[in-house]
Amino acid sequence: MADYKPNEMMTVAAARMLKNDDVCFVGIGQPSAACNLARLTHAPGITLIYESGTLATKPNILPLSIGDGELCETALTTVSVPEMFRYWLQGGRIKVGFLGGAQIDKYANLNTTVVGPYDRPKVRLPGGGGAPEIATSCGEIFIIMAQGKRSFVDRLDFVTSIGHVSGGDSRQKLGVKTKGPTKLITDLALFAPDPETKEMIAVSLHPGVTREQVAENTGWPVRFAAEVAETEPPAAQELEVLRELHARTNRAHIAAA
């Protein structure tokens, strides 16, 4: 078995969630790495869409932001941001939204706005961008985040993007008809919503990870599925492609500096 880092396990596990026929709205950072790893391995036909209006983009390196020229240069076409949101996103044409965040709670609501009180925050984050609309308009949402008590919190400092709100049918009561978060991928485990309560429960642990580790790195009492699986470790090819993608990205950014 190849040696790998927890962060690589997380990215590989996230990439495996995507299918060849998916149309995916991609967030910058970890979501972008996972989506492009899927495109470069088992899902070459996946359609990747970024918030800047780039459709079916195939970046050779990971973008620094939605405004990275790499996205436009490798896209099938680029449309205006209003068209992207009104026609493609709000029109129900995007199957999967892939997001990250600074904080998440047990119902997969996300905070990307502030840490601490809004008027006197400890940290002011980049904000929502298109994430609130992605969270409500994509068919379903996948979330990828490194796990720790600072990010997996009992109560968000600010709700930027709704997940399953307060659980049960509370999302539907707001008039939102999409599924919301169906998968949460961390560097320790895989989570999925309980069918009734919608609380995110651990369904698979990564190799070598214990239930105690998951509990210690979560700010709420973690629930585990009746049968908890073990995540399949990264294959040599998955690691090779992922590492080369990051290496190309680093070389390009150093050359541009």
N, C-alpha and C positions, 0 to 999 in steps of 0.2 A: 504494500500500500504506500502510495506517495505521501511524503511529508507535506503538510499544508498548515496555514495559519487560520485561526478562527474567522478572521475577516474574509478569507478566501472561501471557507466553508459556507459562510452566509451568502456570498455573491453567487456561488455555484448553485446552492439550494434554491435561491430566488430565480435564477435563470431557468432552472428546470420547470418552474411553474408555468412558463410561457409556451404557447403552441405556435406552430408554423402559420396558422391562419388567423392569428390574433391581430387586432388593430389596437395599438397600445400608445397611450399618452404618457410620455416619459418625463420624470423629474430629473433634475441635475444631481450629480453625485452618485451615491450607491445605486439608485434606480437605473441610471444611465449605464453603469458598468454591467449590471445584471441583464438588462435588455439587449445590450450589444453583444454580451457573451452568448446569449441565446441565439441571436442572429448569426453569429460566427460559428455556431456549432449545430445544434439540432433543429433550429427554426430559421432557415435562410429566407423563407418567404414572409416573415413577420413584417408588418407595417409599423414603423416607428414614427411617432408624431411628437414634435416638441412645441412648446408654448409660443415660440416666435413665428409659427405658421409654416414650418417646414414639414412637408408630407413625404412619407416613405424615404426618410433620410438614412444613409448608410455611412456614418462617419468612420474614417480610418483611425482616428484618435478620439478619446473622450473629450467632449466639449467642456470648457471652463464655465460657460453660462449659456442661457438660451440664445444669446446674441453672438455666439461663436460662429465665425464664418464657415467653419468646417461643416456645420449643419446645412446651411444654404447651398454650399458648393456640392454636397453629395445627395441633396434631396431630389426627388422626382419633380417636385414643383414647390413653390413657396407662395402662400396666400396671405392676405392681410390678417392681422390679429382679430379684428371684429368678425371676419368671415370664419376664422378658425373657431372662435367660441360660439358664434350664433348658429352657423350651419353644421359644422362638424361635431363640436362637443355637445352643445345644447340640443342639437338635432338628433342625438342618440346614435351617432355613427361610430362611436369609439367604445370598444368592448372592455378594455382593461385600462385603468389608471394606475400607474406605479409611482408611489410616493414615499418620502421619508419625513422625518420631523425631529424637533428638538425634544419634545415631550409627547408621551402617549399615555392614555389611561386604559382601564380594563375593557372599556367598550370601544377602543380604537379611535377615539377622538384625538385629534392632533393639534399641537401648538407649535407654530413657527413664528410667533410674534414677539413675545417678551418672556423673560424669566424674572419672576418677582412681580410686584404690583405694577399695573400698567402705567401709572403716572410717575412712578419712581422705580423703574426696573433695575435689577442687577445687571441684566444683559438685554439689549435690544436686538432682536433677531431680524433676518431679512424680510419677514412678513409673509402674507398669504400668497401673493402673486396670483396665479390661476388655480392654486390648490383647492380653495373652497368650492369652486365650480367643478373642478375635476372630481372631487369627492362626492358630489351629488349627481353629476350627469353621466359619468362613465358607467358602463354596465355593472362592473364590480371593481373593487380596489384591492391592490396588493400593496403591503407596506413592508419596507426593509429598514431596520434600525439595529444598531449595536445595543445590547441589553445592559442596563445598570440602573440603580435606584434613582439616579439624578434624572434619567430620561423616562423610565417606566414608573410613573407616579400615581399616587392614589387620587390626586385632584390636580387638574391642569391649572397653571397660572393664567392661561388665556386659551379659549377654544377658537382656533383658527379655522379648522376644517372638521366637520362632523363625521363621526363614524357611525356607531349605533346609539349615539346620544346618551340616553339613560337606560338603555337595554329594552328587551321585549320588542313591542311594536312602536316605540317612541319615534323612530326614524320615519316610519310610514305615516304617523300622525302629523308630521310636519309637511306632508304632501310629497315627500321624496319617494319615487317609485323604484329606484335602482337598488341593487343588492347591498351596496356599501362594502366595507372591508370583509373579504372572505379569506385572506391569508396574511399572516404576519410572520416575517422571516427575520430571525435574529442570529447573532453569532453563537447562541447557545441552543436554540430550539426553533421548532415551527409551531405556530398557533393557528387556531381556527375558531370561529364563533360558535358558541353553544346554540343549537337550533332554537331553543326556547328563550333563554335569557339574553343571548347575544354577547355574553361575556367571552373574551378571548381566552381559550383554554389550550394548554400545551398538549399537542398531539404527537410530537416526535422530538426526541432529544438527539443532538449531534453526537457522534462517537466520543466516548470518554466523559461526556457531561452527565452530571447527576441531578436528581430532582432538587437536592439541597442547593446546588449551585444556582439553579433557575430561581428558586425561592429567595435566595440571598440577594439576587440582583433584580428583584421586582418590588415595587413599592406598594403592592396590594397582595393579599393572600392568593397565591396562584392555585388555580384548579387544574388538575390533570385529567386527560381522557381515561376512560375505563381501560383501554388498551393503548399504551404509549409505545410508539414505534421507535426504531433507531434510524436516523437519517443516513442514507447511503453516502459514504465518503466521496470526495471528488475523485473523478477518474484522471489519469495522467494527461489525457488530451484536454480535458476541461481546464486543468491547471496551466497547461502549456499555452493555450489560447488566451486565457485571462492574463497571465503574466506578460505575454508578448504585447497584449493590448495596452497594459499599463506602461510597459517599457517604451513602446512607440509614443505614447502620450507624453511621457517624461522627456524623451529626446526632443520632441517637437516643441514643447514649452520652453526647454532650456535654450534651444536654437533661436526661439523668438524673443527671448529675454534681452 
